[in-house]
Each structure stands twice: as C-alpha cells, then as structure tokens.
Amino acid sequence: MIKIKRFMAAAGGIMFIGMSTAVFGQAVDKVIYQQDFETWEFVEMPPQMAKAIRKQKDENADINLDMRGPLYRKFTDLWTGCVPGRMIEGSVAYKGKSICFNNDGKAVIEVGLHGPFCSMLKPGKTYKYVISLRGKGHFLLKAWVGGNEKAGGAFKWLGFPDLVDIPLTEDWKVYSDTFTLPQYDGALYRMNDKNSFAFVFVPGTSAYIDDFKLSEMTEVKQP
C-alpha cells in the first residue's frame, strides 16, 4: 500500500506541485542531525580551554581554531570549550564553508561528544549517514556505549565501537552507509537507551568535512 503526500513549492514565481511516496513496511529516513558548517560565531574561550591551547602551542601542534583577541570561532551548535576545527572556504572547501581538523599533535581529537552528538544513538536502531570528506588518514565515527548493572544499577562503560571508518582521499567524495550499535546487553548489564558518539581524529589525520547528515531509519506503519 502506498501513502501519497502532496506538497507545493514556489520558485521564481512558478508554482510546482509534486508527490512523495512511502510504502508501508519499508524504512524511511528520519533526520536527527544535519550540519552544513555554513554558520559560525566568535565566542569567549573558557579558562580550561585556554590552558589546553597554550599546551598545544608549546608542543607546536595545530590548535585547530581561529582567534580574535580573547574570542575563538566555532560552528553554531558546538558546545563552547570543545575543539572547534578551523573554518575553510573558497577553492579548498566542498562548497561555501567547510571545516578542517588537522591532528599533528600527540593526543586524539574527539569532536561533538559533549555537545551536538550527545545521547543520540539507540540500541537496535539502524542509522544512515551522508558526509562529504577529503584529506589524509581516516575519518572515524566512534560511539560511547554505557550501561547499568541489572542488580545494583551501577554505571559502566560497555564499549567504544568505531561505527564508521573511512580512508580519506585527496579529492572530495560523498560517502553514505548505515550502521547499528553493537549489542552489549548481557547477564549483568543493560545498555543505555541513548548513547553518544563523536568524530575522532587520531594523530596524523588531516580531515576536511562538509554536509554531514544522520538519519534514523524508521518503518512506515499503516495508520
């Protein structure tokens, strides 16, 4: 059985009428996060972050940000205090503005864990991602899966799986695939209902990113 949804859009003074279809029983995309890295803002740098930046400078490592006096630039929905990445535009960008992370230091860079990617992934669900990438090294999307002891309720980290591992190339490419969280439920622990993830860049990685979209695949049910 097919569900018909009608929509109208105006462009250049011309009205277009179209139809979208969804087949009952099939999975459809429910977008849960989307970022094109076009909107940036300068914000005040927290003291703890300033201390970490000074350490990176002492080690001659890329600090992965642009500064204006006491302020630094980040894309809009990233929490203040996180490694922001550097805004790029022009011929090196995918389109408009893109973001770059250059890890020439000694520590792993994790982006979005305590911010836009916090408590998003549910056990048993299938997720579809689309992302534009180029660079060197690997782009990793890693999950932080927690759980609670069934008997006493004590929290424990159950695993940190790499859900996406993409070798980067010199030219921009668009990647799309699906993933699910591994199953960690067992006799002693129960997985959290919602788990976080992050973009992860190990030392030696230089990654350019644009147009990231994450969708939860949901089944269309007959009303």
C-alpha positions, -999 to +999 in steps of 0.1 A: +000+000+000+013+034-009+009+066+011+007+098-010+019+131+004+013+162-017+035+193-014+038+227-032+068+250-035+071+284-052+103+293-071+108+322-094+071+330-095+062+295-107+043+270-086+054+234-086+032+205-074+048+172-066+041+140-048+063+119-024+055+082-018+062+060+012+055+022+011+041+008+043+065-016+059+096+000+043+122+020+062+124+058+057+149+084+069+141+105+099+168+131+101+181+136+136+211+157+129+222+179+100+251+203+097+265+221+066+291+241+086+280+274+070+272+293+102+300+302+126+303+325+156+331+340+178+327+332+215+347+337+246+373+310+254+368+292+288+399+292+310+404+254+309+403+255+271+428+284+270+452+263+292+449+234+268+456+257+238+487+270+255+499+234+259+493+227+223+512+258+212+541+248+235+542+214+216+540+232+182+507+214+175+479+228+153+453+243+177+425+238+151+408+272+156+408+308+146+411+335+173+401+372+175+416+385+207+400+365+236+374+350+213+376+319+191+354+308+162+332+277+163+303+264+143+270+273+159+257+242+176+291+230+190+294+235+228+318+262+239+350+246+251+352+218+225+379+216+199+361+236+172+380+229+140+390+255+115+366+272+091+377+270+055+362+285+024+370+291-013+385+265-036+396+242-007+361+239+006+335+215-006+310+243-012+306+276+007+323+269+040+337+236+053+355+225+084+390+211+089+407+191+117+445+187+114+458+165+141+496+169+141+499+165+178+501+136+202+466+133+215+434+120+199+409+147+190+372+140+198+345+163+184+309+166+194+308+140+222+298+166+249+276+186+226+256+180+194+262+142+193+254+136+230+228+108+238+216+103+202+220+066+194+195+040+205+202+002+207+185-018+179+181+011+156+196+015+122+212+048+112+221+062+078+248+088+074+258+111+045+290+130+047+315+148+023+352+142+031+387+146+019+421+147+035+446+121+047+444+094+073+410+081+084+377+096+094+363+078+124+328+080+140+330+063+174+303+056+199+305+057+237+281+030+249+272+029+286+250+006+307+238-001+342+242-031+363+210-051+364+213-059+401+226-027+417+222-001+389+259+009+389+270+026+357+298+011+335+312+019+300+304-012+279+323-004+247+336+022+223+330+008+188+341+025+156+308+027+137+323+044+107+359+042+094+366+059+061+400+062+045+404+097+033+414+107-002+429+139-017+397+148-036+363+155-021+340+125-020+305+119-007+300+088+015+268+072+026+261+040+045+242+026+075+253+013+110+238+000+142+252-001+177+267-035+187+247-054+212+262-052+247+233-064+268+242-094+289+235-112+321+250-084+343+244-051+324+217-034+304+227-009+276+217+028+279+186+038+259+206+066+244+243+067+237+267+094+224+292+095+196+320+117+183+341+125+152+375+111+161+409+121+146+440+102+156+474+118+154+485+121+117+450+128+104+440+158+084+403+158+076+381+182+057+344+178+063+311+191+050+274+183+047+270+158+075+235+143+079+225+115+102+191+098+100+173+072+120+157+046+098+120+041+108+094+018+094+063+033+078+033+018+095-002+017+081-025+042+100 
